[in-house]
Amino acid sequence: MTSKIINMAERIKDKEDLALEALFRSDPVPDDGFTASVMAQVRRTIWVRRLSMPIAVAIGAAISAKPLIQAVTIVPGLLSSIFGSSVGFDRLPVDSLPQLSTMLIGATLLMAVIMGSRILED
């Protein structure tokens, strides 16, 4: 059994309801390319946000490369002054590690895969 109140409320239409129905039945308002320009702006903003962090990381890494290399060269001296000769880089199996160029290429490929997955995600 359906309620008569709901059925009656759907059938009764006042001036506002009739005006809204007339607006929805009318043709869409021409926007003269406004929608396309707004969508282009939104896409541009998305790309700027998407690329700003990797570019900032790359610039930061380029700026901090020389001080980081200098800090790495100081570490063996600090370790030998703190722990004596019991700890040193000469006792580590460095010859079995890959070369620096191989590690840099691997890190670059890893970053490219991560960025590509984020781009494909959106």
N, C-alpha and C positions, 0 to 999 in steps of 0.2 A: 504494500500500500504506500503510495507516495503522498507527501504532504501537500495540501492545497496552498499553504502559505508560500512555499518555495516556488510552486508553479505560477502563482499569481504575481510574485515579485519579479519573475523573469518576463512576464508579459507586460507589466506596467512599465512604461518608459516616459520619463519626463523630458524637458527641453535639453538638458545636458546630455542625456543618453542619445537623443536623436542627433545632436550636434556632433558628438563623438563618432557615431556611426557614419555620418556624412563625411567627416574628415578621413576616416579609415577607408571609405569607398573611393575617395578622390585619388587622382594620380599623384605619384611621389613628386616632391618639390625638387626641381633641378638645382644641383649644388655647384655647377660650373667648375668641376674638378676639385672642390674643397675636400671631399673624402679621400681622393687619391693623394693630395698633398699632405693631409694629416697622416695617412698610412705611411707615406714615404718618410715623414719626420719620425714616426714611431720606430720604423725599421732602422733608420740611421741612429737613433738613440740606443736601440738594442745593440747594434754593432759596436758603437763607441763603448758601451758598458762591457761588452763581451771582450773587447780587445785591450781595454785600458790596463787591466791587471797583468796580463802576460808581458805587455810592453814595459810596464813599470818594473816588473821583476827582471827583465832583460837589462834595462838601464841600470838598475841597482846592482845586478851582478857584474856588469861591465865596470861600474865605478868602484866596487869593492873588491875586484879581482886582485889588484896589486897588494893592498893591505892584507888580504887573506893569505896570499902566497908568502908574504913576509912573516905572518903569524905562524904559518906551518913550519917555516924554516927555524923559528925560534923554539918550537916545542921540544926538539931533542935536547937542546941545552938546558931548558927548564927541568925536564925529566931527569937528566943526569945530575943536576944540582940538588934536586929534591930526594931522589931515590938512590943516587950514586950510580955505579956502573952495572947494577943488577938489571936495570931496565934500559933498553936501547933499541933503536930502529934496526941496528945491524943484526939483532937476534930474531927479528920478525921475518917470516918467509915472503919477502917482497918479490923475489924472482918468480914466484908462482902466480902473482897477481897480474891481471891484464895491464897493458900500457895505458897511459893517460889518454892518448888520442882515442883508443877504443872505448874507454869509459865515457868520454865526452860525447862520442857519437851515440852511444847507448842512451845517455841521459837526454840528448836532443831528440832522439826517436821516441823516448818515453813521453817527453813533454808534448811532442807533436800528436801522439796518439791520444793523450789526455785532452788536448785542445780540440782535436777532431771529434772526439766523443761528445764533448760539451756542445760543439756546434751542431752535430747531428741530433743531439737531444732536443734542442729547441726547434 
